[in-house]
Amino acid sequence: MGNLILSGNVFLAPLAGITDAPFRILAKRFGADLVYTEMVSAEGLCRGNTDTLRLLYFGEEERPIGVQIFGSHPDNMAEACRVIDKLKPDLIDINFGCPVKKVVQRNGGAALLKDLKLLEKIVSAVTRSTKTPVTVKTRSGWDQKNIVALEVAKIAQGCGASAITVHPRTQKDDYSVKADWDLIARVKKEVNIPVFGSGDIFTPPDAKNMLDLTGCDAVMIGRGALGNPWIFSQIDHFLESGSQLPEPSLEERIRICLEHAGLSVKEKGEYVGLRTMRKHMAWYTMRMPRSKELRQKVFTLETLEDVRCAFEDYLLLQKNICETV
Ligand SMILES: Cc1cc2nc3c(=O)[nH]c(=O)nc-3n(C[C@H](O)[C@H](O)[C@H](O)COP(=O)(O)O)c2cc1C
């Protein structure tokens, strides 16, 4: 994409409230070939809102990284790119997928799938405002009667975007509706720019299936990486060798969870860092035996050291139980 050459084709999807710097660093350590920030409001950037600006920051360790923006005014989107460009991200991604009420009510995210003329103006304003490669991420359409991903991909290509990601669900679909991978395949046939697929990849074979069945150039992992950041190395291994790595041991999962907590505390301080970690700790421990009590305990702890001790006690208890059984 532009001058950007990636080491592979397995990416971490942008996830609002989740893909902060600590999570992105962890995903990179496990081999994610590209990571994205959480979506950032163009309007917030134009106003110089400090909370919005904070979402933009990333370290060198996270490269290559895409900053994702959303908004509904072409001029603001272009202005936001000028702010973003100062940080020299590897790409800027435009969000045409967010289904959340607060965003679509202001005509951002997936709402733009109902107004392709405005969507085109936005992509064109953004590509003209920056030399950084611009990519577009879209849902299928507003609803099942209005599937517009093909049109969006052609508009993106026509306006000079470097790639398009398709998350093949509509704004109206929730996650109980299966992602329509056929639509990714149809988009891939219609455009020459790289096409990335997003939706329902939870295992290494899922990733291979999406690549094989749709012909897409790269896959994005979203929910499948929650409490499971090692999925990137598992997918890489499977794509290279055709065999599956074993699941990490209980000790290893706890070590990774604590590494994540350490990054979170380093980035945000102990108070915010540990509160941000609560949802991640819930995901990490979900598949651990007899973990309800552990969760109840760690959610009340105020220091990283106490969290570390709680996990160590839990591990010791599990070992004792295994030995007695
Ligand atoms: C909690 C959550 C937050 C998300 N935030 C974003 C976002 O900020 N930008 C975006 O383009 N997509 C966002 N998505 C959509 C994902 O990037 C992805 O396209 C979708 O979840 C399908 O992939 P998956 O089945 O691998 O999760 C979000 C999804 C979830 C579940």
The ligand as an SDF file (V2000), in Angstrom:
LIG
                    3D

 31 33  0  0  0  0  0  0  0  0999 V2000
  -16.0890   -4.1970   20.8370 C   0  0  0  0  0  0  0  0  0  0  0  0
  -15.8860   -3.9090   19.3790 C   0  0  0  0  0  0  0  0  0  0  0  0
  -15.3940   -2.6760   18.9790 C   0  0  0  0  0  0  0  0  0  0  0  0
  -15.2140   -2.4070   17.6280 C   0  0  0  0  0  0  0  0  0  0  0  0
  -14.6980   -1.1990   17.2630 N   0  0  0  0  0  0  0  0  0  0  0  0
  -14.4380   -0.9470   15.9540 C   0  0  0  0  0  0  0  0  0  0  0  0
  -13.8100    0.2670   15.5550 C   0  0  0  0  0  0  0  0  0  0  0  0
  -13.4470    1.1240   16.3640 O   0  0  0  0  0  0  0  0  0  0  0  0
  -13.6000    0.4490   14.2220 N   0  0  0  0  0  0  0  0  0  0  0  0
  -13.9590   -0.4970   13.2850 C   0  0  0  0  0  0  0  0  0  0  0  0
  -13.7460   -0.2890   12.0950 O   0  0  0  0  0  0  0  0  0  0  0  0
  -14.5520   -1.6360   13.6470 N   0  0  0  0  0  0  0  0  0  0  0  0
  -14.7780   -1.8910   14.9370 C   0  0  0  0  0  0  0  0  0  0  0  0
  -15.3220   -3.0860   15.3060 N   0  0  0  0  0  0  0  0  0  0  0  0
  -15.5680   -4.0990   14.2680 C   0  0  0  0  0  0  0  0  0  0  0  0
  -14.3310   -5.0130   14.1340 C   0  0  0  0  0  0  0  0  0  0  0  0
  -13.1910   -4.3060   13.6970 O   0  0  0  0  0  0  0  0  0  0  0  0
  -14.5820   -6.1890   13.1760 C   0  0  0  0  0  0  0  0  0  0  0  0
  -14.7580   -5.6980   11.8740 O   0  0  0  0  0  0  0  0  0  0  0  0
  -15.8030   -7.0060   13.5760 C   0  0  0  0  0  0  0  0  0  0  0  0
  -15.8450   -7.2380   14.9670 O   0  0  0  0  0  0  0  0  0  0  0  0
  -15.8230   -8.3700   12.8690 C   0  0  0  0  0  0  0  0  0  0  0  0
  -14.6730   -9.0800   13.1450 O   0  0  0  0  0  0  0  0  0  0  0  0
  -14.5750  -10.2550   14.2740 P   0  0  0  0  0  0  0  0  0  0  0  0
  -15.6450  -11.2520   13.9760 O   0  0  0  0  0  0  0  0  0  0  0  0
  -13.1640  -10.7760   14.0660 O   0  0  0  0  0  0  0  0  0  0  0  0
  -14.7790   -9.6050   15.6090 O   0  0  0  0  0  0  0  0  0  0  0  0
  -15.5390   -3.3760   16.6470 C   0  0  0  0  0  0  0  0  0  0  0  0
  -16.0410   -4.6010   17.0580 C   0  0  0  0  0  0  0  0  0  0  0  0
  -16.2100   -4.8830   18.4060 C   0  0  0  0  0  0  0  0  0  0  0  0
  -16.7380   -6.2420   18.8150 C   0  0  0  0  0  0  0  0  0  0  0  0
  1  2  1  0
  2  3  1  0
  2 30  2  0
  3  4  2  0
  4  5  1  0
  4 28  1  0
  5  6  2  0
  6  7  1  0
  6 13  1  0
  7  8  2  0
  7  9  1  0
  9 10  1  0
 10 11  2  0
 10 12  1  0
 12 13  2  0
 13 14  1  0
 14 15  1  0
 14 28  1  0
 15 16  1  0
 16 17  1  0
 16 18  1  0
 18 19  1  0
 18 20  1  0
 20 21  1  0
 20 22  1  0
 22 23  1  0
 23 24  1  0
 24 25  2  0
 24 26  1  0
 24 27  1  0
 28 29  2  0
 29 30  1  0
 30 31  1  0
M  END
$$$$
